[in-house]
Protein backbone atom coordinates (compact mmCIF):
# COMPACT_ATOMS: atom_id res chain seq x y z
CA UNK A 1 0.00 0.00 0.00
CA UNK A 2 1.46 3.44 -0.93
CA UNK A 3 2.37 5.68 2.02
CA UNK A 4 -0.30 8.27 1.19
CA UNK A 5 -3.00 5.63 1.02
CA UNK A 6 -1.78 4.20 4.31
CA UNK A 7 -2.06 7.66 5.92
CA UNK A 8 -5.58 8.06 4.52
CA UNK A 9 -6.53 4.72 6.02
CA UNK A 10 -5.13 5.76 9.43
CA UNK A 11 -7.06 9.02 9.31
CA UNK A 12 -10.19 7.15 8.23
CA UNK A 13 -9.91 4.68 11.10
CA UNK A 14 -9.04 7.28 13.76
CA UNK A 15 -11.66 7.76 16.46
CA UNK A 16 -12.43 11.31 15.33
CA UNK A 17 -12.92 10.25 11.71
CA UNK A 18 -15.15 7.38 12.82
CA UNK A 19 -17.14 9.72 15.04
CA UNK A 20 -17.99 12.09 12.15
CA UNK A 21 -18.77 9.18 9.81
CA UNK A 22 -21.04 7.37 12.21
CA UNK A 23 -22.80 10.34 13.79
CA UNK A 24 -26.41 10.92 12.74
CA UNK A 25 -25.99 14.62 12.08
CA UNK A 26 -22.29 15.60 12.12
CA UNK A 27 -21.55 14.67 8.51
CA UNK A 28 -24.66 16.38 7.06
CA UNK A 29 -24.16 19.50 9.17
CA UNK A 30 -20.50 19.84 8.13
CA UNK A 31 -21.49 19.20 4.52
CA UNK A 32 -24.11 21.97 4.66
CA UNK A 33 -21.56 24.41 6.09
CA UNK A 34 -19.14 23.34 3.34
CA UNK A 35 -21.69 24.07 0.57
CA UNK A 36 -22.61 27.42 2.11
CA UNK A 37 -18.93 28.43 2.38
CA UNK A 38 -18.28 27.43 -1.23
CA UNK A 39 -21.23 29.60 -2.27
CA UNK A 40 -19.50 32.46 -0.45
CA UNK A 41 -16.17 31.82 -2.23
CA UNK A 42 -17.51 31.26 -5.74
CA UNK A 43 -20.29 33.84 -5.57
CA UNK A 44 -18.03 36.68 -4.42
CA UNK A 45 -15.13 35.85 -6.72
CA UNK A 46 -17.65 35.67 -9.60
CA UNK A 47 -18.67 39.28 -8.91
CA UNK A 48 -15.02 40.35 -9.32
CA UNK A 49 -14.59 38.19 -12.44
CA UNK A 50 -17.74 39.61 -14.02
CA UNK A 51 -16.47 43.13 -13.23
CA UNK A 52 -13.18 42.35 -14.96
CA UNK A 53 -15.13 41.11 -17.98
CA UNK A 54 -17.02 44.42 -18.00
CA UNK A 55 -20.39 42.77 -17.41
CA UNK A 56 -21.28 44.34 -14.04
CA UNK A 57 -20.32 47.35 -11.90
CA UNK A 58 -18.43 49.04 -14.77
CA UNK A 59 -18.22 52.50 -13.13
CA UNK A 60 -16.52 51.04 -10.05
CA UNK A 61 -12.73 50.50 -10.22
CA UNK A 62 -11.58 46.86 -10.33
CA UNK A 63 -9.35 47.40 -7.29
CA UNK A 64 -12.29 48.74 -5.29
CA UNK A 65 -14.41 45.69 -6.11
CA UNK A 66 -11.44 43.44 -5.33
CA UNK A 67 -10.91 45.06 -1.92
CA UNK A 68 -14.62 44.68 -1.15
CA UNK A 69 -14.89 40.99 -2.04
CA UNK A 70 -11.51 39.55 -0.99
CA UNK A 71 -12.25 39.41 2.77
CA UNK A 72 -15.49 37.56 1.98
CA UNK A 73 -13.80 35.21 -0.48
CA UNK A 74 -10.99 34.42 1.95
CA UNK A 75 -13.33 33.84 4.92
CA UNK A 76 -15.39 31.54 2.73
CA UNK A 77 -12.25 29.74 1.64
CA UNK A 78 -11.05 29.23 5.22
CA UNK A 79 -14.43 27.80 6.28
CA UNK A 80 -14.70 25.55 3.23
CA UNK A 81 -11.13 24.34 3.69
CA UNK A 82 -11.67 23.40 7.34
CA UNK A 83 -15.10 21.83 6.77
CA UNK A 84 -13.76 20.08 3.66
CA UNK A 85 -10.88 18.64 5.64
CA UNK A 86 -13.30 17.29 8.27
CA UNK A 87 -15.39 15.63 5.55
CA UNK A 88 -12.20 14.17 4.07
CA UNK A 89 -11.14 12.95 7.50
CA UNK A 90 -14.34 10.93 7.85
CA UNK A 91 -14.09 9.34 4.40
CA UNK A 92 -10.36 9.50 3.64
CA UNK A 93 -9.95 5.83 2.67
CA UNK A 94 -12.68 6.19 0.03
CA UNK A 95 -11.49 9.64 -1.04
CA UNK A 96 -8.00 8.36 -1.83
CA UNK A 97 -9.37 6.35 -4.76
CA UNK A 98 -12.26 8.66 -5.72
CA UNK A 99 -11.55 10.07 -9.24
CA UNK A 100 -13.76 13.09 -8.68
CA UNK A 101 -11.97 13.99 -5.45
CA UNK A 102 -8.64 13.84 -7.26
CA UNK A 103 -10.00 16.06 -10.00
CA UNK A 104 -11.23 18.54 -7.41
CA UNK A 105 -7.76 18.73 -5.82
CA UNK A 106 -6.12 19.27 -9.23
CA UNK A 107 -8.60 22.04 -10.07
CA UNK A 108 -7.99 23.64 -6.65
CA UNK A 109 -4.27 23.69 -7.33
CA UNK A 110 -4.89 25.30 -10.74
CA UNK A 111 -7.28 27.88 -9.33
CA UNK A 112 -4.54 28.83 -6.85
CA UNK A 113 -2.02 29.17 -9.65
CA UNK A 114 -4.30 31.52 -11.60
CA UNK A 115 -4.17 34.53 -9.22
CA UNK A 116 -0.46 33.86 -8.69
CA UNK A 117 0.17 34.41 -12.41
CA UNK A 118 -2.36 37.25 -12.53
CA UNK A 119 -0.83 39.15 -9.62
CA UNK A 120 2.74 38.85 -10.83
CA UNK A 121 1.89 40.02 -14.36
CA UNK A 122 -1.01 42.22 -15.46
CA UNK A 123 -2.21 43.12 -11.95
CA UNK A 124 1.13 44.86 -11.26
CA UNK A 125 0.03 47.64 -13.57
CA UNK A 126 -3.56 47.54 -12.33
CA UNK A 127 -3.56 51.29 -11.66
CA UNK A 128 -3.25 51.91 -15.39
CA UNK A 129 -6.43 49.96 -16.17
CA UNK A 130 -8.48 49.63 -12.96
CA UNK A 131 -11.05 52.17 -14.15
CA UNK A 132 -11.42 50.86 -17.69
CA UNK A 133 -14.90 49.48 -18.28
CA UNK A 134 -13.54 46.47 -20.12
CA UNK A 135 -10.14 45.39 -18.82
CA UNK A 136 -7.05 44.28 -20.87
CA UNK A 137 -7.33 40.85 -22.50
CA UNK A 138 -4.98 39.22 -20.03
CA UNK A 139 -7.17 40.29 -17.11
CA UNK A 140 -10.24 39.03 -18.96
CA UNK A 141 -8.50 35.72 -19.62
CA UNK A 142 -7.74 35.40 -15.90
CA UNK A 143 -11.41 36.13 -15.13
CA UNK A 144 -12.64 33.47 -17.56
CA UNK A 145 -10.09 30.97 -16.19
CA UNK A 146 -11.25 31.71 -12.65
CA UNK A 147 -14.96 31.27 -13.49
CA UNK A 148 -14.26 28.04 -15.39
CA UNK A 149 -12.03 26.54 -12.69
CA UNK A 150 -14.36 27.43 -9.82
CA UNK A 151 -17.27 26.03 -11.81
CA UNK A 152 -15.27 22.86 -12.33
CA UNK A 153 -14.56 22.64 -8.60
CA UNK A 154 -18.27 22.83 -7.77
CA UNK A 155 -19.06 20.16 -10.39
CA UNK A 156 -16.22 17.84 -9.32
CA UNK A 157 -17.16 18.34 -5.68
CA UNK A 158 -20.77 17.36 -6.29
CA UNK A 159 -19.66 14.37 -8.37
CA UNK A 160 -17.62 12.93 -5.45
CA UNK A 161 -20.82 11.45 -4.03
CA UNK A 162 -21.59 9.68 -7.31
CA UNK A 163 -18.46 7.49 -7.36
CA UNK B 1 -56.81 19.96 -11.11
CA UNK B 2 -55.54 20.15 -7.56
CA UNK B 3 -51.97 21.16 -6.78
CA UNK B 4 -51.21 17.64 -5.64
CA UNK B 5 -52.24 16.16 -8.99
CA UNK B 6 -49.90 18.63 -10.73
CA UNK B 7 -47.06 17.25 -8.62
CA UNK B 8 -48.07 13.68 -9.48
CA UNK B 9 -48.24 14.59 -13.18
CA UNK B 10 -44.73 16.11 -12.96
CA UNK B 11 -43.43 12.92 -11.37
CA UNK B 12 -45.00 10.82 -14.13
CA UNK B 13 -43.80 13.05 -16.97
CA UNK B 14 -40.92 12.06 -19.27
CA UNK B 15 -38.75 14.57 -17.39
CA UNK B 16 -39.58 12.83 -14.13
CA UNK B 17 -38.89 9.49 -15.73
CA UNK B 18 -35.44 10.63 -16.92
CA UNK B 19 -34.58 12.03 -13.48
CA UNK B 20 -35.68 8.83 -11.73
CA UNK B 21 -33.86 6.40 -14.01
CA UNK B 22 -30.63 8.15 -15.01
CA UNK B 23 -28.16 8.79 -12.21
CA UNK B 24 -26.07 11.16 -14.35
CA UNK B 25 -29.03 13.15 -15.67
CA UNK B 26 -29.95 13.89 -12.09
CA UNK B 27 -26.33 14.65 -11.17
CA UNK B 28 -25.93 17.06 -14.07
CA UNK B 29 -29.06 19.00 -13.15
CA UNK B 30 -27.97 19.07 -9.51
CA UNK B 31 -24.59 20.54 -10.54
CA UNK B 32 -26.25 23.30 -12.56
CA UNK B 33 -28.51 24.03 -9.59
CA UNK B 34 -25.44 24.40 -7.33
CA UNK B 35 -23.52 26.57 -9.82
CA UNK B 36 -26.48 28.94 -10.05
CA UNK B 37 -26.77 28.89 -6.26
CA UNK B 38 -23.20 30.19 -5.93
CA UNK B 39 -23.92 33.11 -8.29
CA UNK B 40 -27.20 33.90 -6.57
CA UNK B 41 -25.57 33.76 -3.13
CA UNK B 42 -22.74 36.04 -4.22
CA UNK B 43 -25.02 38.69 -5.70
CA UNK B 44 -27.37 38.70 -2.70
CA UNK B 45 -24.45 39.00 -0.28
CA UNK B 46 -22.67 41.85 -2.08
CA UNK B 47 -25.88 43.89 -2.47
CA UNK B 48 -26.97 43.37 1.13
CA UNK B 49 -23.52 44.13 2.55
CA UNK B 50 -23.65 47.40 0.59
CA UNK B 51 -27.04 48.16 2.18
CA UNK B 52 -25.54 47.34 5.58
CA UNK B 53 -22.70 49.75 4.85
CA UNK B 54 -20.02 47.06 5.20
CA UNK B 55 -18.57 47.17 1.67
CA UNK B 56 -18.42 49.60 -1.29
CA UNK B 57 -19.69 52.39 0.96
CA UNK B 58 -19.05 55.33 -1.36
CA UNK B 59 -20.50 53.62 -4.43
CA UNK B 60 -24.07 53.94 -5.64
CA UNK B 61 -26.36 51.34 -4.10
CA UNK B 62 -28.71 51.91 -7.02
CA UNK B 63 -25.96 50.91 -9.50
CA UNK B 64 -24.85 47.87 -7.47
CA UNK B 65 -28.44 46.76 -7.05
CA UNK B 66 -29.24 47.15 -10.73
CA UNK B 67 -26.11 45.37 -12.03
CA UNK B 68 -26.17 42.52 -9.57
CA UNK B 69 -29.90 42.02 -9.99
CA UNK B 70 -29.12 40.80 -13.52
CA UNK B 71 -26.81 38.23 -11.99
CA UNK B 72 -29.43 37.35 -9.39
CA UNK B 73 -32.37 37.05 -11.78
CA UNK B 74 -30.30 35.06 -14.30
CA UNK B 75 -29.21 32.54 -11.69
CA UNK B 76 -32.70 32.47 -10.14
CA UNK B 77 -34.16 31.43 -13.51
CA UNK B 78 -31.57 28.63 -13.83
CA UNK B 79 -32.34 27.53 -10.26
CA UNK B 80 -36.09 27.42 -10.85
CA UNK B 81 -35.78 25.46 -14.11
CA UNK B 82 -33.27 22.96 -12.66
CA UNK B 83 -35.28 22.93 -9.43
CA UNK B 84 -38.40 21.77 -11.28
CA UNK B 85 -36.34 19.00 -12.88
CA UNK B 86 -34.95 17.94 -9.49
CA UNK B 87 -38.45 18.08 -8.01
CA UNK B 88 -39.75 15.76 -10.75
CA UNK B 89 -37.59 12.97 -9.34
CA UNK B 90 -39.71 12.74 -6.18
CA UNK B 91 -42.54 15.18 -6.82
CA UNK B 92 -45.21 13.17 -5.03
CA UNK B 93 -43.04 12.84 -1.94
CA UNK B 94 -41.87 16.47 -1.96
CA UNK B 95 -45.48 17.67 -1.97
CA UNK B 96 -45.82 16.35 1.58
CA UNK B 97 -42.30 17.27 2.74
CA UNK B 98 -42.35 20.05 5.37
CA UNK B 99 -38.84 21.12 4.29
CA UNK B 100 -39.97 21.51 0.69
CA UNK B 101 -43.05 23.50 1.74
CA UNK B 102 -40.91 25.77 3.89
CA UNK B 103 -38.49 26.27 1.03
CA UNK B 104 -41.26 27.31 -1.37
CA UNK B 105 -42.84 29.65 1.18
CA UNK B 106 -39.48 31.27 1.97
CA UNK B 107 -38.62 31.52 -1.73
CA UNK B 108 -41.92 33.28 -2.44
CA UNK B 109 -41.28 35.64 0.47
CA UNK B 110 -37.67 36.31 -0.61
CA UNK B 111 -38.64 37.07 -4.22
CA UNK B 112 -41.57 39.26 -3.20
CA UNK B 113 -39.41 41.16 -0.70
CA UNK B 114 -36.66 41.56 -3.29
CA UNK B 115 -38.89 43.21 -5.88
CA UNK B 116 -40.65 45.52 -3.42
CA UNK B 117 -39.14 46.72 -0.13
CA UNK B 118 -35.58 45.73 -1.07
CA UNK B 119 -35.74 47.61 -4.38
CA UNK B 120 -37.04 50.75 -2.67
CA UNK B 121 -34.24 50.53 -0.08
CA UNK B 122 -31.61 50.37 -2.85
CA UNK B 123 -33.08 53.36 -4.66
CA UNK B 124 -33.35 55.39 -1.46
CA UNK B 125 -29.84 54.59 -0.26
CA UNK B 126 -28.16 55.45 -3.56
CA UNK B 127 -24.89 57.16 -2.60
CA UNK B 128 -25.75 57.57 1.05
CA UNK B 129 -24.60 55.60 4.03
CA UNK B 130 -26.65 52.94 5.74
CA UNK B 131 -29.80 53.90 7.60
CA UNK B 132 -31.75 51.86 10.11
CA UNK B 133 -34.18 51.21 7.30
CA UNK B 134 -31.62 49.92 4.77
CA UNK B 135 -29.89 47.82 7.44
CA UNK B 136 -33.16 46.16 8.46
CA UNK B 137 -34.01 45.48 4.82
CA UNK B 138 -30.61 43.88 4.21
CA UNK B 139 -30.88 41.67 7.29
CA UNK B 140 -34.38 40.50 6.33
CA UNK B 141 -33.21 39.79 2.77
CA UNK B 142 -30.15 37.82 3.95
CA UNK B 143 -32.26 35.81 6.42
CA UNK B 144 -34.90 34.98 3.81
CA UNK B 145 -32.39 33.80 1.19
CA UNK B 146 -30.40 31.87 3.77
CA UNK B 147 -33.65 30.28 4.94
CA UNK B 148 -34.40 29.14 1.38
CA UNK B 149 -30.99 27.44 1.25
CA UNK B 150 -31.26 25.80 4.67
CA UNK B 151 -34.78 24.50 3.94
CA UNK B 152 -33.54 23.25 0.57
CA UNK B 153 -30.71 21.36 2.19
CA UNK B 154 -33.17 19.86 4.66
CA UNK B 155 -35.32 18.34 1.86
CA UNK B 156 -32.76 15.61 1.35
CA UNK B 157 -32.21 15.02 5.07
CA UNK B 158 -35.65 14.93 6.65
Interface residues (C-beta under 8 A of the other chain):
Chain A: X28 X32 X35 X36 X38 X39 X40 X42 X43 X44 X45 X46 X47 X50 X56 X57 X58 X59 X60 X64 X65 X68 X69 X72 X150 X151 X154 X155 X158 X159 X162
Chain B: X23 X24 X27 X30 X31 X34 X35 X37 X38 X39 X40 X41 X42 X43 X45 X46 X49 X55 X56 X59 X60 X63 X64 X67 X68 X70 X71 X149 X150 X153 X157
